[in-house]
Amino acid sequence: MNTNALKRFAKEARLKLLSQVARKLEFVLTQDTAELRGKTKELSQLRQKIRDLGQAQVIEMVAYTWFNRLVALRFMDANGYTLPKVLTPLPGMTNPEILQNALGGTLDPDLTLDRQRLNDLLDGRTAAADARTDAYKLLLVAACNQWSKAMPFMFERISDYTELLLPDDLLSDFGIVADIRNGMSDEDCQQEELLGWLYQFYISDENERLIKSKSIYQKHELAPASQLFTPKWIVKYLVDNTLGQVWAEMNPNTTILDKLEFYIEPSYKNQLSTRSKKRLEDIKFFEPCVGSAHILSYAFDVFYLMYEEQGYNSSEIPELILKHNLFGVDIDERAAQIASFVMMMKGRRKHSRFFRKQIEPNITFYQNFENDPKFNNVKALGSLVKVEPNEIDTLKVEGGSLFTERQEKLKKLYTFLGQRYDCVVTNPPYISSSRMEGSVKQYVEVNYPDTKADLFATFIVRCLELCNEEGLTGYMTPFVWMFISTYQKLRNNLIDNHLINNLIQLEYSGFDGATVPICTFTLRNKNIQDAKGSYVRLSDFKGSENQGPKTLEAIQNPHCGWFYTANQKDFEKIPGSPIGYWASPHLIKCFEEGGSIEDITVSRNGMTTGNNDRFLRKWFEISNKNLNVNINDISQKLDVGTKWVPYNKGGEYRKWFGNIVDVLFWFDHQNVLFKNKNTIVRNRNYYFKDGITWTLLSSSYFGVRSLEIGSVFDVNGMSMFTTNVHVDKYYLLGLLASKLSKKFLEIINPTLAFQVGDINKIPILTSLKSNNISKIVLKNIEISKKDWNLKESLSWDFQQNELIKQQKGAVSEALESYQSYWSEKFYELHGNEEELNRQFIEIYGLQEELTPEVPLEEITILQEEAKIVNGALSIEPVPVLLQLLSYTVGCLFGRYSLDKEGLILANQGETLQDFLQQIPNPTFLPDEDNIIPVLEGEWFNDDIVGRFRAFLKAAFGEEHFDQNLRFIEDTLGKDIRKYFVKDFYNDHIKRYKKRPIYWMFSSPKGHFKALMYLHRYQPDLCSKLLNDYLQAFISKLEAAKHTQTMLSVREDISAREKIAANKEIDKLELMLKDCRDYERTLFLIATQKINMDLDDGVKVNYQKFKEVLVPIKGLESDE
């Protein structure tokens, strides 16, 4: 089954139906025809429905009604259940068989319709724009009405407004009927699972829209927002280990277990008490969020095996199953219709006369009953509504009353929720409390306070309530309930009062259909002391396609390495009681015997600014003199001029040191920042303190770093501070950066969020070796700090480019020296990390659990410059040379100098005179007017290439110039002009995180470009750019064009030379047009003499010049 093709078909069918139904609705509401005048009742119904629901919902409802009906008819056509076929032609024909028969004068005598009208249309006696389509509509409606006897839930008798809104284009090759025939192959239709997929895909656009919206769901949005199709292998696992387990206990000699491939025999089998016997017809299986009956469909198959094993007649089994064993309900009427239809198809596949029995499956949908206090909001609450068994009989149905039908529907809901089941299995809705509709949220908070964080957790408890004492429940849910503190009360409840029968934890991205990591599990509704549950851990197997096969492999071979058994009472020995089923006795002992990190530290969440655009900048955007990196206490008196302080925002995976590139607006912070209504100031007394930090969310590993004095920390830059004088920060940092913390965190909470509370639970054992460990950690910090300070865009402590620092004449030699030095540092850091692992493994006695080896890929220095190739470090020349070129541009503008380390011109409005005050006799003089042309040809002597050549000579010696230029160009694979014109600015934008400090002015087509340095900007810069560069460039172009024109008319040159001259003229004309267009735009900007304040940041200031600058994709929306 090609699910991608099915998804495309279902989504396109929905859009087509919505469009056609909308057009039909407009027609019937605005036109006055003889046919419509005969449909006054239906029109009245339609108008009332629009008043009740609104036009959009009516269109949606009619579209899905016809989608369901047409899909059902096509499915039955393909399986030979319809005679004649209603949507499908016979081989070699184009019309549906039912229409073709009518054209030939053959009509089912039981088909109820206006035969006279049909014949008049077919014979041309009735005038119609499309008589054949009108005739087919009559036949289609009649066929639906005929099927209403066997399946009223799917084919309600059509004598209402839905018939009015039946689309017109039914017979063309592009009509909806043809789409459905083509979208549902005969082969696909051999699997009832197809129907569930189609429903899932039909609503997928709405589902995705709702999930992405991030807003609170409205009542009518709960159904499409929460529908999620359960993979077939998980369905099998859930049913095999609930219904299959119940049957195995009732019938110890059963042979059907061999056919249940995902059945896991309990390791506690011998501890089970004898299950009370009951008739097969009395075993009840309930799906409280039935969806499209994927779970019930497979449960039907297992029940069928059970009945067969007991010797029942095959013709009676489907009826018995649907009457007595299977129950399902949903808040979505559409889903319930599909579910009921699926079960009818299951019955028909097993018994050819099944439809004659007129059986209706025990499947229904929730609808509100205003006068019943329990069910007046059940459309939103669904199966969370509580009904006790003794309440079922209190509801009476008055036969022959006007209210009989409604009373029967209500009685059915009371029965479904009031009786208790042997098995309750579901894939519940995943809706967090922040998105719950108001009445649902209030109900859950009152009735299920321990699981109020998410509906999936509430349903775990609710299913246990619906289950009898000996029963089993099964679920597919996010696996966060197993670990995070939000669900600790749920875990304690399950551990103390129930039994995790078995559980499969999927790999983090192992389920395509959800954006959260998933587990699937079954529970016993009672606890069995000292029983060990079975667990399968799929964490090492990426890809949804591997989850089912690897589970089967584990079931068939429990010694595979990812199958575990565990006594759930052991989980309580781990802080927070996570479901750490793979934890060895030795690991658990570490938790029992060691103290925890929270005993010797305080861990704190940081600030939320509430408006990052206003309060945060990258450190290089602002005037450097306004940045204070030396504050050590919040009460410290600030230096004059302090406006900004370092801000620890977490950042990417990195260990030991770094990741602080943001700065926080701190000027008058008590009145500006702290009084901002959206700012949340947490733990202010810890701001600027020395500590340990890590990033809250990570896509890889736990990267812990030294937090040095001087920064405020963010909610994403989690921070920890030592409180025990006997355990220093560096020993603790070493432990947290070691393999052991990863091992412990995998048990405490193996998600990608490293919460303060989780880190606090790591066990701490001190050692006499702590001084040695601290020395190693200090060395690691030193190496990582040096690496961080290599990058001009990352560190305010950057001093000088590393290749310049080598003081070699040849760039190639400088590069070799760089590679040698940093390879040594890399392997030193790698060796240190392995030594820390070795020492901590010994301290904790985990030699049988862990080895000290660290993959080279996990060393977090040289991330830009190095790759691991065939297990060895390779420092790549290109990134190192690009750093040199970026530094060169900094020197061209005076941000850096060959004569003095660190920043030179880095404050707003500084000029060449400020540079000369610091460096009176520079080796290399920066550009005077802060404008450097970047052009494809040598139009200006002092353009970017000319200035670069001069710098290269000054930095490495004129005698090495040719050699160095050749080496750089050969390494880059392009000449230096091409690099600066085509690539430099993109590199710069990336290097400076979309906050460039060198801005590229550019004409629309890029024929004229020039760089300027943001910190040296003056309000007259655009005027200088216009007068001294752009207009001068235009004059040069005009002169060049004149030269080429004169050349082209000379008679003493060859035809080839004339062609070349004319091509050059065409090119010059394009360049001139581009530059003249730009001249007008630049003039408008220049006349404004725009002022800038660096404190406003690049994002704001760049927009003031956006008409004349190279656009930066995503700058306006980027935080």
N, C-alpha and C positions, 0 to 999 in steps of 0.2 A: 504494500500500500504506500503510494507516494504521498506522504503527508504535506510536502511542500506544494504539490499540485492541488491537493484538496483545499489547502488553506487559501491559495490564490482563487480557486473557484468559489469557495463559500463567501469570501470577502467581496468579490466582484458581483456575485449574485445578490448579496445584500444591497449593495449600492444601486444595482439596476432596479431591484424591486422597490426600494425607497423612492427612486426617481419616478418610476412608472406609476406607483400608487399615488404619489404626490400630484402628478399630472392628472390622473383619473379623478382624484378628489377635487381638484380645481374645476374640472369639467362638470362633475355632477352637482357642485354647489353653485355654479354660475350659468349653466345652460338649462333650457326649457324644451325638452323633447317629449314626444308621445310616450316613449318607453319610460322615461323618468317620471312622467305624470302618473304612470301605473305603479310606481314604486314609492308612494307617499309614506307608507309605514317604515320602509327601510331608510328613506331620507330623514324621517323624524328620529329614528334610532341614531343615525349617524350624527346629526346635529347635537343631540343630547350627549353623545359620547365625546364630541369635541368640547362641549361645555364642561364636562366632568374632568377630562384628562388633558385637554389642549390638543391642538392640531398635530404637533410634532409626535406626541406619544401615540395618537391614533394611527398616524402613518406608519410608525415603527411597529405597532401591534399588528396591523393588517399585513404588513410586509412579512413579518416572521410567521404569521398564521399560514400564509400561502406558501412560504418556503417550507415549513414543516409538512404541509399536505403534499406538495409536489415531490419533495424528497421521499416521503413515505410511499407514494404511488410508484415512483421510479424504482425504489428498492423492491417493492412487491412485483413490479413488472419483470425485473431482472431475475427474480427467483421463481417466476411462473405462478405466482399466487393470484394474479389478476387475469381474468379471461373475459373479454379481450384485454390486451395491454392498453393502459390509459395514456401513458406518455410516450411509449416506445413503438416505433413502426416494426412491421415484419421485415425480414431480410429483403433488400431490394426495393423497399417502399420508402416514401418520404413522410407520409401522414401517419400520426399515431394509429395503431390498429383499430381502436374504437371508432375513430373518424372514418377510416378506410372502409370498415364494415358498414357504417351508416350510409356512406356513399354508394355502396353496393346493395343497399336495401336490407342488410342484416343487422338486427338490433336485439339485444338481450331483452326478452319479454318482461323480466323483473325490474328493468331499469325504469324508474319513474321520472318522466319529464313531459313537456308539452310536445308530443310527437308531431302534431299538425304544424306547429311553428318550425320544428326541426326540418320537416319535409319541405315546407315553403322556402326556408333558407337554402336548402341544398338544391332545390329545383328552380331557384331563381324567381319564385312567385312573390317573395318579400324583398322590397328594395332595401339594400344595406351596403355600406361602404366596403365591408369585407364579410360577405355572407358566410364563407367557409369558417372563418375565425369565430363568428357569432354562433355558428352551429357547434363548433368544438367547445365553446364555453358552456353551452347547454349540456353537452355530453360530460364535460369535466365536472360540472356541478352535480349532475345526476350521479356520476360515479362516486363522488365524495359522499353524497347522501346515502348511497347504497352501502358504503362501508361504515356508515355511522352506526349501523346495527351491531356490528362486531367490535368497533372501536370508537365509541362516542367521544372519548377524550381527545382523539386526533381529528375525527371527521364529524364534528357537530353538524346537524342538518343545516344546510346553507339556505337560509331564507332571510338573511339580514344584510347589514351594510357591507359585510366582507365580500359578498357577491357583487355589489355595486362597484367595488374598488378592485376587482380582478383586472390585472393589466390587459391591455388590448393586444399587444404583440405576442401572440402565443405560438404561431405556426412558422414564422420566418426562421431562417438559419441563424439569426442573431437574437431571437426571442429567448425568454427565460426558460421555456420548456426545452429548447435545444441545448441551452447552457447546462441544464440539470442532467439531461441525457449524456452529454459529453463529459461532464464533470464527475459522473458516477459510473464507472465502468462495470460491466457484468461481473468481472473478477472481484472488484472492490465490494460489490454488493453481496458477496458470499460471507461477509463478516459483519455481524451486528455492531461491532466496534466502530465501523464506519460512521454510524449515525451520531455517536458521541463526538467523534472528531469533527464532523460537519457542524454540529451545534457549537462546539468550542471555537471553531474558526469563524463561524458566522458572527459571534459576539466579540471576536478578538479585538477589533478596532475600538469598540466601546470599552472593553476591558483595559486595553493599553492606555486609552485616554484618561480613564478614571484613575488608574494607578499612578500615572505621571502627574496628575493634577495636584497631588499632595493636599487636597482640601478634604474637609469632612464630607463623608458620603451622605447623600440624601436617601430617604427610604427607598425610592424607586431605583436607586443606583446600587443598592446592596447586592442584588442578584448578579448583575453583569460584572460587578467588581470582584466578586468572590468565587466565580466559577473557575475551576482548574481541573483539567483532565488528568486522571491518574494513570501513569504508565502501566502497561499490561503486566509486566513482571511484578510490580509492586502490588497490583490487585491480586495476583496469584498468591504472592507471599502472605498478604493479609488474610485472605479467605482460607488458604491451606492451614494457617496456624491459629485460626479461630474455629471456624466450622469443622475443618479437618480434625483439629485437636478434640473438640467436643465429641465428634463421632468416634475417634480412636479410644476415648475414655469410656464411652458407652458400649463400644464393641471392640474389646481388646484384640480379637482375632480378625479384624477387618483386613481386607486385602487392597482397599482402594488407596492406601497411603503411598503405594508405589507409583500411582498415577499423579500424585500431588508433588510436583518436582521441587517446590519451594518449602515443603514441610520440614520443620526442624524438630526432631524428637527431643523432648525436654530432658535435660541432664538429671532433673529431679523426679523422673518418672516413677521411681520406686517409693517416693515420699507422698505420692498422690493417694488420697482416700478414694474409696469406690464411689463413682458418680451414680447418682440415682437414675434409674432407667426411665425412659419415657417413649411414647409412640413417636415414630418418625414424623408423623403429621403434626406433632406438638413441638417440634424443634423450631424455634423462631429466630429469624435473622433480620436485623433492622439496619437500614441505612438512613440516618437522620438528615443527611444533606445529599440527597440521592443523585442530583445532577442528571446526567444522561444514562444512569444505571450501569455504568461500567463495572462497578463492584457487584451489583445484583446479578448482572449478566453471567459473570463467572461463578457466583454462588449458585445460580441455577444449574450450571454444569456439575458442580460438586454434589448438590442435592440429587441430581439425576443419577450419579454413580451410586449414591447411598440407597436410593430406591431400587435401582437395578440389583444391587447386592442383596437386598431384602426380598427379591423375587417379585416385585410389583409388575403388572402388565404395562408395557411401554406406552400404550395408548392412554393410560390414565395418569401417568407420572406428571406430564406438564401441568395438567389441571390441578393435581394435588399440590404441586410446588407453589403455583401462583395463588391458590386459595388459602393455603395453610402455613407456608414456610417463609415466604419473602415479603418484606414490608419496606416501603420507602416513602419519603416525603421531602419536599423542597419549597423554598420561598418563591421559586421561579416557576410560574405556570408552564412556560415554554419547555423548561427542562423536564418537568413532570410528564408532559405530553410525550416527549421523546422517550423518556424512561419507560413509560407504559407501552409505547409502541415497540421498543426494543424487546421487552419481555414477551409481548405477543408474537413477535417474530421468532424468539427462542422456542416458544411453544409450537409454532407452526412448523419449524424446521424438524422438530421431533415427531410431530403427528399431523398427517395431511388433512385430517378433518377437524383440526383444533378450532378453527374459526366458528364452526357450527355450534360449539358449546357456549358461545357468547359469554365468555369469562372476562371479567375486568380485573386486572392486577391490583394488588393491595398497594397502590401508589397514588398519592394525591399531592396537592399543593396547599400551601397555607393561604387563607384569605381571612380578612378581619371580620369578626362578629361583634358589632358595636355593643350589643346588649349582654355580652358575656365578659365578665371581668378578667378572665384568664386569656381570652382569645381576641380581645379588642385591638391588640397591636401585634398579633402573631405574624403578620406579613413582614414585620421587621425583626422580631425576636426569634421566629422559627422554632426549632426544636429545643431552644432553651426554656420554653414555657414548661413549667412543672405541673404534672398531673399525677396524683397518687392513684394506685390501683382501685381503691375503694370509691373514687370519684366517678369512675366510668358509668356505673349503674345509676348514678344520681341524675344523669341526663336522659330525659324521656323524649321519644319521637312520637308525635301525634299523627297517626295515619290519616290520610285523606284531608289533611289540613293545608291551608295556603302556605304554611311554614314547613311542611314535611320535608321538602328537598333541602332546605337550609339546615334543618335540624339533623338530617341524616349526614350531611357533610360535617357538621360540628361534632356529631357523635363519633364519626370516623376519626377525627383528629383527637378527641378525648381518648379513644381506644388506642390509637397508635402511640400516644405519649403516656398513657396510663398503664398499659401492660408492660411486663418485663420480659426481656429477651435473653436467649442463650448466647447470642452473638450480636454485638453492635459494632459496625465497622464503617469508617468514614474518612474522607479527605475533607476536613472542616475548613471553613473560611479563615483566611489569614487577614485579620483586620485589627490594627493596633488601636489602643484606646484613643490616641490623638485623632483618629479618623472615624471613630464610631459615630453613627447618627445619635443625636442627643438622647432619645428614649432608650436606645440599646445600651448606651454607656451607663445611664442611670440604673437600668435594670441589672446590669452585670455588677456594678459597684455594690449594689445592695445584696444581691443573691449569690454572687461569686467573688467576694472581695480578694481572695488569695490568687485569683487568676484573671484579674480585671485588665491586665496589661495588653492582652490580645485574645481575640475570640477563639483562636485555635486552642489556647490553653484552657479556656472555659469549657470548650467542647470535650476536652480530655476528661474532665470531671463529669460533665453532663452525660457522656456515654456510659460511664461507670454507674451513674444513677439509673440509667435505663436498662441496665443489665441485671440479670438475676444473680444471686450470690455465687453460684457455681460457674457463671458465664465468663466469657472472654470478650475483650474489646480490641479493636485494631485501628491504627491511625497512620496517616502520612502527614507530618507537620514540619515546620522549621525546627532545627535541632537546638535552637538557643535555650529551650526550656531545660535542657540537660545540664547547663553550665552556669548561666548568668544569675546574679543575685535576685533579679526581679522574680524569678520562678522558684526560689528556694523553698517556699512554703508548699508549692505543688510537689516538688521533689520529695520533701519530707513526708507529705501525705502518701505518695505512692510507695515510698520505702517502708513506711510504718504499717500501712493498711492494705496494700495491694502487692502484686508481684509482677515485675517486668519479666514476662514469659520469654520474649526474645526481642531483639532490636537490631536494626541495620542502619548504620550511620553512613550516608552517602558522602562521596568526595565533595569538597566545598562547592564546586560548580557542576555537580553530577546530575542535576536535573534541569533540562532545558526550559521547562515551562515556568519556573519561578526564579525570582531575583534573590532568593534567600537560600542558604544551605539547608538540606532536608535530611530528615531521618524517617524511618517507618518502623513501627513497633506494635507489639501486642501485649496486653495486660490481663492478668487474672484479677477478678473482682474480690479476691481475698488473699491474705498473706499466707505463705507457707514457710515456716521458720527454717532458716539455714538452707533454703532452696537456692540453687544457682541458676540464674537466667543465662541464656545464650546470646552472644553478641557478634556481629560482623562489622568490621571496621574497614571501610573502602577508601580511606584518606589518601592512599598512595596511587589510586587508579583514576587518572583524569579522564573526563569525557563521559557523557551520559550513556554512550554505547557500551561502556565497560561495566556499568554498575550491576546489571542483571547477571551477565555471565560470571563475574567474579563472586557474586553472592552464591550462585549455584556451585561454583568451585569450592567455596568455603563449606557449604552444606555437605558436599560429597566428600570433602577431605578436611576434617576439623583441625588437622595438623598443618594446614597451609601457611599459617603465620598471621592470618587476619581474622581468625575465628577464636572467640574467647568465651569463657564461662566466668561468672562472678557472683558472689554473694552480695546482694545490694546493701546489706547492713554495713559492709566495709566502706561504702561511700560516705557514711556518716563520720568516718575517721579522718576524712579530708575536709578542710575548712570550706563551708558552703555546701557540703554534700553534693558535689557534682557527680554526674553519672560517669565516673572514671573507670569504666569496666576493664580497661587494658592495663591499669596500674598494677605493678607487681607488688607482692608483699613487702619487698624491701623499700620500694618507693613510698608505700603507705606508711611504713615505719618511720621514714624521714619526717613525714607530717606529724606523726604521733610524738616523736621524741624531740624534734627541733622546736625552737621558738619560731615565731613568724616575724617577717620583716616589720610588721606594724608594731612589734614590741620595741623596736629600736629606731623607728623613724616616724615622721609624719608625712603623709602623702596628700597632696592638695590639687584640686582642680583650679584652673586659673580664670582669668577674666574673659568675659564676652563683651566686646566693644559695643555691639548692637548696631554699629555702622562702620564697617571696615573702610569703605570708600572715604569716609571723613577722617578717621583717626589713624589709619595705617598707611605707611609708604615703604618702599624699598629704601634701604639706607643710602643708596647712591643717587636717589632722586633729589634729595634735599641739600641745603648748604651744610657742609661738613662741620662748620664751626658751631652749628646749632644742635649737634648730636653729642650727647654726654654718655659715655660708656663706663664711667667710673663711680656711679652712685652705688653705695653699699647698704643703704637703709632708706625706707620710705620717708623717714622723718628728716633725712639729711637736707641741709640748706643747699639749694641749687646754685650752680654758677650762673652768672649773668649771661644771658644768651641761650641758655638751655631751653630747647623747644621739644626735642625728640630724645627718646631713650630706646635701647634695644628691646625687641619684643619677640619672645620665644613662641613660635607658632607651630612647632612640631616639625613638619617637613618630611622629606622622603626617608627611606631606610638608610640610616647611617649610624655608626658606632663611634664611641669615645669622645668626639668633639665635633662641633659645627652645627649647621642648620639654622643659624639665626641670621636672617637677611632683612627681616622686617624691623621697622621702627614705629614707635607709638607716640602720638602727639601728647606731650606731657606738660606743655606750658599752661599754667594756671589749672592744673588737672582737677583740683578740688571743685572748681566752679564750672569747668567746661566738660571734661570727660566724665567725672564721677556723677555729675548732675544730669547727664544725658539720660532721657527716660528709658532708652533701650539698653543702656550699659548695665552689665551685671558685674559688680566688683566683688570678687571672691578672694578671701585669704590675703588681704592686702599686706598684712604684717610680714608675709614671706616674700614680697616683691624685692628684687635686687639681691636676694640671698644666694650664697653658694650652695649647690645641691646636685641632684641627679635628675635628668629629664629624659623623656621618650615621647614618641608620637602616638596619640590616641589610636588612630586608624592606620593600618599598614596593609599593603597588598602582599607582603612577604614575611619578614622576620621581625623579632623584637629588637629594635635598635635603640640602645640606651647610651646616653652621652653625659659627659661632665657639664654641669651648668655652672658657669663661673659668675662671680659677683658682677652685678650691673644690669640685669635685665628683668623685665616684667614677663610673666608667663601667661599663656593663653589656655583656654579650655582644651585645645588640641595639643598643647605642649605640656603634657602632664609632668608634674615635678614632685620630687621627694627630698626631704631634708632629714639628716641624721640627728638623733636626740641622745644617743648613748656614746659617751666619751670613749668607751672601750672598743667600739666598732667604728673605724673611720670610714669616711665616704668612699675611699678608693677600694677598700676591701669589698664593700657592698657593690660598688660599680663593677668590680671584677666578677662577682657572683652573677649579677644580673646580665652581664654581657657574655656569660659562659653558656655552654650547652645545657647546663643543669636548669637554668631558668626556663629555657625553651621546653625542656622535658616536663617541668612542674606546671608550666602554663598550659601545656597541651591537655593536662588533666583538669586543671582548675577552670579553664575556659578557652577551648581551642578555636575561638572565633578570630576575626581580624581586628577586634577592638581590644586594646590593652588598657582596661579600666584600672583606676587606682585601687579599688577594692580587690581586684584579682592579684595585682602585684603584691599587695600587703600579705596575701596568704602564702607566699613562697616561704618555705621553711628556712631558717637561718641557723647554721652551725658555725661557731667561731673556731679559730685554730691558732696554734702557736706560730704557724707559718704566715700569719696575716701581714707581718711587715714585708716579707718577700713578695707576697701577692700585691701589696700596695705599690711596691717599687715597679713591678711589671706593668701595673695599670697606669702609673704615672708616665712610664715610657711610651705606652700606647697612646695616651692623650697627647704627648709631645709630638709623636709622629703624625697623628691625625690632625693636630693643630697646624703643623707645617704644611700638610697637604691642603688644608682648608685655606690657608693664607697664600697659596699659590694662585688662587683665582681672584682676579681683580674685581669681578662682579659679585663675588660672595663675601669677601672679607674687607672690613675697613682697616685691617692690619696688613693688607697687601703692601709689599714694599717695592718689588722690582720683578720684572719678568725673569724667569729662571734661566733662559738661554743667555740673556744679557749678563746675568749674575755669574755665569761660568767664566767670563772674561777670556773667551777664545776668539781668535781671529776668524776662523771658519765656522759658519753656522752648523755644518755637519759635525764638526768636532764638539761644539757646544751641546748638540743633541745627543751625541754618544755619551758625553759626560753626564748629562741629565738622566739618560736612560740607565746608566750604571748606578748612579747615586740612588735613584728612586726604586730601582729593582731591589737594591740592597735593603732599603727601608721597608718595601712591601714584604719581602720575605722575613725581615726581622719582626714586623707586626704579626705576620702569619705564625711564626714560631712562638711568639709571645702568647697569642691566643690559644694555641695548642697546649702550651705549658700551663696556662691558667686552667684550662679544661682538665688537664692531668691532675693538678693539685686539688681542684674542687671535687673531682670524681673520687679521689683518695679520701678527702675529708668526709664526704658523705657515704663512702663505702658502696659506690655504685659501679664497681668495676665490671660487674656482670650485665649492667644495663647500658653502659655508655663507653665509647672510646673517645680519645681526645682529638682525633683528626678533624680539621676544618677544611671544607672545600675552598679552593682559591677564590671561587666566585663569591664567597661570602665576606671577603675582605673589602671594606668599604672606602678605602682610599683609591685615588687614581681612577675614579669612576668615569671621568671624561676621557682620560688619556690611554687607558689600558684595556686589553681584552685577554681572556684566557683562551689560548689556542692549544689544543691537544695536551691539556693538563699543565701548561706552562704559561707564565706571564709574558705578554707581548705589549710593550709600550709603543703605541702607534705614532709615527712621526707627524701625520697630518694634524691631529688635534693640538699637538705641542706647537707646531708652526702657526696654527690659527690663533693661539694665545699670543704668540709673538706679534702677529699682525694687528691684533686688537690693541695690544700695548703700544704698538707703533703709532696707531691713530691717536691714542691718548697723548703720546709725546708730541705729535703734530699740533695738537690743540693746547698743550701745556698742562694737561691734567697730571702727567707724569714728566719726569726729567731723567736724563742719563746721569746727571750730576748730583742728584739728591733722591734718596729713597722716600717712598710714600707719596701721598697726595700733595700736589703743588697748587694748582688752580682748581678749587673744588667748592667755591662759594659763589653765591649769586652775583653776576655782573662783573666778575674779576676780569682784568685785562692783561695785556702783555707787560705793562708797567708793573703790575703786581708780581708777575713772574720774575722780572728782572730785579725787583727788590729782594727776592729770595735767592736768586741765582744771577748775580751781576755779569758773570762771564760764562755763559752756557756753552757746552760742547755742541748742542743743537738748539737753534732758536725756533720756538713755536710760530705758527702762522699768526700774522699780525692782526688781520681783520676778522678772524674767526669764520672764514668762508673758504672751503677747499672744493674746487670743481671736481666732479667725478664723471669723466666723459670717455666715449669710446675712442676718440682720436686725440692726438697731441695738440689741442687747440690753445692751451695755456701752459706756460713753462712751469708754473707753480701749482699744477693740478695734483690730484692725489698720487699719481704715479711719480711725478717729478719730486714731490715732497718725500715720498717713500724712498726713492733712490738716494736722496740726500741723507735721510736718516740712516739707511743701511750702511752708507759709507762712514757716517759719524760713529755709529755704534760698534761696527766690526772692523773698521779700517778700510780706506779707499783701495788699498792693494788687494783686498780680498773681495772687492765688490762683484766683479764678474762671476767669480766662482760661487759666491753666496746667492746671487740672484738666480743663477742657473739651478743651483741646488733647490732653492725654494720653489721655483716654477716646475722643475721636474717632479718634486715630491707632491705638489698640489695637482699636477697633471694639467696645468693651464698657465698661460702667461699672467703676470701680475696685474695687468690692466683689466683683463677679462675677469679676474677674481674680484677686484674692487668694484667694477661696474655691475657684475651679475650676482655675486654671492655675498659680499661683505655685509650688506645691510641685513639680509636675512639671518646671517650668523650673529650679528650684533643684537637683533631683536630677540633671538633665542637665548643668547648668552645673558642678556639683561632682563629676562622674564617678561617680555612684552612691555618693558619700561625703558626704552632706549634713551641714552644720554647724548648720543650723537644723532642728530636728526637729518634725514635725507630729504632735501627739497627736490621736487621732480616735476617736469612738464608731463602732461597727460600720457604721452607715448614714451616718455623716458629718454628723449634725445638730449635734454639738458638736465643735469643733476648736480647737486652740490651738497656737501656736508657742513653742518655747523655744530658747535658744542653748546649744549643747553645751558651750562653754568656760566658761560661767557656771553650769553645773549644780551644784546642791547636793543632798545626799541627801534633804532634806525637800521638794524641788520638787513631787513627785507629791502629797504631802499638801496643799500649798498649792493645787495645781491642783484637787484634789478638793473641799476645803472652801471655798475662796474663789471658785472659778469654776464647777465643774460643779454643785455643790449649789445655788449661787446661781442658776445658769441653770435648774435644775429648778424652783426656787421661782418664778422669773419665768414659766416655762412654765405652772406650775399656776395662777398668778394670771391669766395670759392666758386659760387654758381656762375658769376660773371666770367671767371677764368675758364670754366668748363664750357660755357656757351661760346666763347670766342674760339676755343679749341675745336668745338664740334662743327664750326662752319669753315674751318681752314681746308683748303683744297690739297695741301701737301701732306696730309696724314691718311693712313689706311682706313678702310671701311671698318675694320675691327676696332681701331682706336676711336672712330666716331661713335660706334655703338657703345663703347665703354664710357665715353664722355656723356652721351645722352642718358645712360643708366645712372651715372653719378649726378646729373642734373635732376633726374626724377627723385633720387634719394635726398638731395639737398632741398628740393621743394617740399618734400614731406617733413623734413626736419624744420624748415622755416615755418611751415604752417603750425606745427606743434609748438614751436617756441613763441610764435606771435600769439597763439591762443593763450599760452601760459603767461605771456607778458601782460595781457589784460587782467588776468586773475591775480597775478602777483602785484600788479599796480594797486588794485583795490585793497589788498592786505597791507602793502607798504604805506599807503596813505593813512592807515589807522594808527601806525606807530604803537602797536599792541604792547602793553606791559604784561609781564609774567611774574608770578610769585612761586618760587620753587616749592614752597610748602603746599601748594595746591596739587602738586604731583603731576607726573607725565600724563596720566589719563585725562585730566582736566585741561592741561595746557596744550596738549597735542591737538585737541579738538578745535582750539582757536585758530589753528593754521592748517586744518585738515584739507582744505582746498588746494594747498600748494605743497603738501608733503606726500611721501609714499604712504598709502593706507596700510594700517596694521590690522589684520584680520582678528576680530574678536576683542579689540581694545575697548570698545564702548561697553560691551557686556561683561568683560573680564573684571573679576573683583580686584 
